[in-house]
Amino acid sequence: MQSQRYIRREMEGSVEAGPHDIENPYVVLENSLIEEVGRLSPISNSRCIYRVPNRLRHVSEDVYTPRVISIGPLHHGREALKAMEEHKKRYLQYVMGRSKFSLTDYIEKIKDREPKLRSCYSETIDLKSDELVRIILVDAIFAIEFLYRYWCRALLDENDCIFGKPMWVNDVWPDLVRLENQLPFFILEDLFDPDIFPVPLEYSNRLIGVERLSILFLSYHFVNDIAKDIGGVLDNVEMVYSSEEIDHFVDLLRKLYIAPINRESVETKIYTVPTIEELNRAGVKFKAGLTKNLFDIQFDDGILEIPKFVAHDATEFVLKNLVAFEQCTGLGNYLSDYVILMDQLVDTSKDAELLVKYKIIVNMLGGGNNELSDMINRLSNGVSQQNEFYFGTLLVDLNKFCSSTWHKRMANLRQNYFNTPWATISFFAAVLLLILTMIQTICSIISLT
C-alpha cells in the first residue's frame, strides 16, 4: 500500500514525499503555521500606543475615533479622514520652505528610527518601510507645525485653513489627543529644528523656563491649555522639564494631572459609596476645593471638599482617552479611580444638581443636569477596578460617617427645621412658646399650693 502511494504521487508530478509525509497528512498546514509564527514581530517593552480595549470602545466609540485627521498608521487611509491629507502636505510644504534640510535628510532620520518606531505600537504595523516612513514624515511635520502655529498665532498664514478660514483648529486639536492617533514623542524631537521656527519679539517673554523653542515646550503649551479648560490640574511646567521620558501627547497630558500625587493607593474592599444626595441627607456638607489638584478630594469634620472642574463637550473624550491609556499600561489607575469615584457619587440629576449648586462642577453642557449626570456615569463604563483604590480611605470615612445614627438625626433636624431663615425662627419661636407655657403651668401649680 505504501509503495502504491509513492507511485501515484510520482505519476501526478508531485514532489517526492518522504516517509514522514505519509505518516503526517497535516504537514502542509503545520509548515504554514510555522512560517506564520516565525513572521511574528517580537513583543517590545516600548509599546505605548494602543488600540482602545473593546470593553471601553463599545460604550462610546466616537470618543476614541478620530473625526477629521489621522496621525500615525492606525487610522491612516480611512475615507472620512482623507480630506485632511492635502492640508497636512501643505504644512510639510511650509516647513520645507524654511528648513535648511532636504526631504532626504528627514527620511533618513525616520528610517534610522524605524525599528524603534514600529515597536511603539501595540500591534504589528503591516506596512512596507517606505509607506510607513511617508506616513510618519507627513504626520510628524504636520503635528510640529500645528503646535508652533497654535503657540505663535502672530505668524499665521492668512490662507491657513486650520487656524484661518474655515478655522478647523477646533476640529483638529481633539484628534491630536486620542489614544489611537498618536506618534512616538521621540520622532517629533528628532525632526524638530528650532532654527526654522522664529520667535517674534513680542513672544520672547513667553518662553518660560527655556532659552529657545523645543517640541516639549510647544507640546506642554498645547496640552496644558486642554487641561486648564477642564480644571483640576496645576501649572506643572517644572514637572514637565524634569520628568521622565514622554511617550506622546496623551501621556504628557496624563502626567500633568497626576504630577501632584504624593500618596499611594490603598487596598480596600469597599467599592461603594453613598451618592451626593444620600451624603447630603446624612448631614455631609460640600465645598469646592481651592486646590487645582484633581485628586485632592478631602473629607474632614463632615465636610466633603472636591476640586472644581468644568464639564463641557471636550471633558468626556479627554478623560476617557486618558483612562484608556491607563487601562492599557498598568502604570497606575489614578484617573480610572477618579472617574469610578465620581460615577458612584453621582447617580441621578439630583446629585449633579447639588454639585453645581455648591460650585464644584461648572456645567457647560447643553442638556442641563440630566446630561451632566449621564456624562459622569459614562466616564467609568467598562473601566476595570483594582484591589488598590486611590480614594480607598475616603470611601471608608464616608461610609463610617453615613452609618452614624446621630449624624442622620442631626441632618434631618437641619434639613426639616432649619432649612430656611423663617423655618429656623419659627422653630425657636415654638420652643420659646413651649418653655413659656411650661413656666406658666409651673407657676400656676405653685400658686395653688
Secondary structure as UniProt FT lines:
FT   HELIX           2..11
FT   TURN            12..13
FT   HELIX           19..23
FT   TURN            25..26
FT   HELIX           27..38
FT   TURN            45..46
FT   HELIX           54..57
FT   TURN            58..59
FT   HELIX           61..63
FT   TURN            76..77
FT   HELIX           79..84
FT   HELIX           85..98
FT   HELIX           103..112
FT   HELIX           114..119
FT   HELIX           129..151
FT   HELIX           153..155
FT   TURN            158..159
FT   TURN            161..163
FT   TURN            165..166
FT   HELIX           169..172
FT   HELIX           173..177
FT   HELIX           179..181
FT   HELIX           185..191
FT   HELIX           194..196
FT   HELIX           201..206
FT   TURN            208..209
FT   HELIX           215..230
FT   HELIX           237..242
FT   HELIX           249..258
FT   TURN            259..260
FT   STRAND          266..267
FT   HELIX           276..281
FT   TURN            282..283
FT   STRAND          285..289
FT   TURN            294..295
FT   STRAND          298..300
FT   TURN            301..302
FT   STRAND          303..307
FT   STRAND          309..311
FT   HELIX           313..329
FT   HELIX           334..345
FT   HELIX           349..357
FT   TURN            358..359
FT   STRAND          361..363
FT   TURN            366..367
FT   HELIX           368..379
FT   TURN            380..382
FT   STRAND          388..389
FT   TURN            390..391
FT   HELIX           392..402
FT   HELIX           405..417
FT   HELIX           421..448
//
